[in-house]
Amino acid sequence: CVTVIRELMARDAPALLGGTCEADETYIGGAWKNKRIHIRRRGTKRGRGTSKQAIFGVVAREQGQVRTWLVDNTRGTTLRPKLLAAVTVGSTIYTDGFKGYRTLPRYGYRHAWVDHDAGEYVRGEVHTQTLDGYWGRLKNFLAAKGGVQRRYLYRFIGEHGWRYNFRNLTRQEQVRRLYTLLTKFGGRS
């Protein structure tokens, strides 16, 4: 039953985000010191190019909503279609200095970035701190689960996103929403 509920939570994401948005990616995969010895011997990089699972996300500041995706890599050609499908044209998107995001104005978005490599994290309204805070809460949530198999990770990512998106509902309203999703899924009405 919990698996079905997590599956439904993962599917119940906002269709479109708009206004001022932040886009960023993170990597999930546990602490290096806790890896098995055969994995540590192979070695890995930090950041882009790591063997950890990449997650891409967009948060709308005014809406207080987030969308996340598990992605195979963090190339611009992989991230851009997800971003274009999730954010309404004309919105403002703030990102880090990754060059793959710099083509966004061609698609009708206002875009500004902060250069983390140069030690710049906030410049007025331009920052990705909302999404970075979300990533921290997500990693704490996953750590509390004691490890999640990669093939089921999307369910836990979806559950955490659902809880974030509907955090302002009362517990009773959240239960009602889940019940409605369950009845559409094939349960009794």
ZAMARGU-4260 file (C-alpha; in steps of 0.2 Angstrom, whole numbers, plus 5000, padded with zeros to 4 digits):
<rodrens>
0) 5000/5000/5000 | 5014/5012/5004 | 5022/5008/4987 | 5006/5013/4978 | 5004/5029/4988
5) 5022/5034/4984 | 5019/5030/4966 | 5004/5041/4966 | 5013/5055/4975 | 5027/5054/4962
10) 5014/5057/4948 | 5005/5071/4957 | 5017/5085/4952 | 5012/5103/4946 | 5010/5104/4927
15) 5018/5121/4925 | 5028/5132/4936 | 5029/5151/4933 | 5035/5168/4939 | 5052/5168/4947
20) 5060/5150/4946 | 5077/5142/4951 | 5084/5128/4942 | 5099/5117/4948 | 5105/5099/4950
25) 5112/5089/4964 | 5119/5071/4966 | 5113/5057/4977 | 5123/5042/4982 | 5129/5042/5000
30) 5146/5046/5008 | 5162/5040/5000 | 5168/5033/5016 | 5153/5022/5017 | 5155/5014/5000
35) 5161/4996/4997 | 5179/4994/4994 | 5177/4988/4976 | 5167/5004/4972 | 5180/5015/4981
40) 5194/5007/4971 | 5186/5013/4955 | 5186/5031/4960 | 5175/5045/4955 | 5174/5063/4953
45) 5164/5076/4962 | 5150/5086/4954 | 5147/5084/4935 | 5155/5067/4929 | 5152/5058/4946
50) 5145/5040/4947 | 5131/5046/4959 | 5113/5048/4953 | 5109/5065/4946 | 5093/5074/4951
55) 5087/5090/4942 | 5074/5102/4949 | 5065/5118/4947 | 5057/5128/4961 | 5044/5142/4958
60) 5047/5155/4972 | 5030/5163/4972 | 5020/5146/4970 | 5031/5137/4982 | 5031/5122/4971
65) 5045/5111/4965 | 5047/5098/4951 | 5061/5086/4951 | 5068/5072/4939 | 5080/5059/4940
70) 5092/5061/4925 | 5105/5051/4917 | 5117/5066/4915 | 5118/5084/4918 | 5121/5090/4900
75) 5112/5105/4894 | 5103/5094/4880 | 5096/5083/4894 | 5091/5097/4906 | 5084/5110/4894
80) 5069/5100/4888 | 5063/5096/4905 | 5065/5115/4910 | 5056/5121/4895 | 5041/5109/4898
85) 5040/5113/4916 | 5041/5132/4916 | 5029/5144/4907 | 5037/5155/4894 | 5041/5173/4900
90) 5046/5167/4917 | 5062/5172/4925 | 5074/5158/4929 | 5089/5159/4940 | 5103/5146/4939
95) 5121/5143/4943 | 5135/5147/4931 | 5133/5131/4921 | 5134/5135/4902 | 5120/5124/4897
100) 5107/5136/4904 | 5114/5151/4895 | 5103/5148/4880 | 5087/5150/4889 | 5084/5168/4883
105) 5082/5161/4865 | 5067/5151/4871 | 5058/5167/4879 | 5064/5166/4897 | 5073/5179/4907
110) 5089/5172/4914 | 5102/5177/4926 | 5115/5166/4935 | 5127/5167/4950 | 5145/5160/4947
115) 5148/5148/4961 | 5165/5144/4954 | 5170/5163/4958 | 5163/5162/4975 | 5147/5171/4971
120) 5131/5163/4978 | 5119/5178/4979 | 5118/5194/4969 | 5102/5203/4974 | 5087/5193/4969
125) 5098/5181/4959 | 5102/5165/4969 | 5098/5146/4969 | 5096/5146/4988 | 5078/5140/4989
130) 5082/5125/4978 | 5098/5122/4988 | 5088/5121/5004 | 5076/5109/4996 | 5091/5098/4991
135) 5097/5098/5009 | 5080/5093/5016 | 5078/5079/5002 | 5095/5072/5007 | 5091/5072/5025
140) 5074/5063/5021 | 5083/5050/5011 | 5097/5047/5024 | 5083/5044/5037 | 5077/5030/5025
145) 5093/5021/5028 | 5097/5020/5009 | 5086/5017/4994 | 5089/5006/4979 | 5092/5016/4963
150) 5077/5008/4954 | 5065/5014/4968 | 5073/5031/4971 | 5060/5040/4959 | 5046/5035/4972
155) 5055/5043/4987 | 5060/5059/4977 | 5041/5060/4971 | 5035/5058/4989 | 5047/5071/4995
160) 5041/5083/4981 | 5023/5080/4985 | 5025/5084/5003 | 5034/5100/4999 | 5021/5105/4986
165) 5006/5102/4998 | 5014/5107/5014 | 5002/5121/5017 | 4987/5109/5017 | 4980/5103/5033
170) 4984/5084/5036 | 4965/5081/5033 | 4966/5090/5016 | 4982/5080/5012 | 4973/5063/5016
175) 4958/5068/5005 | 4969/5072/4991 | 4978/5056/4992 | 4961/5047/4994 | 4955/5055/4978
180) 4971/5050/4969 | 4969/5032/4975 | 4951/5031/4969 | 4957/5037/4952 | 4970/5024/4952
185) 4958/5010/4953 | 4952/5009/4971 | 4934/5010/4977 | 4925/5026/4976
</rodrens>
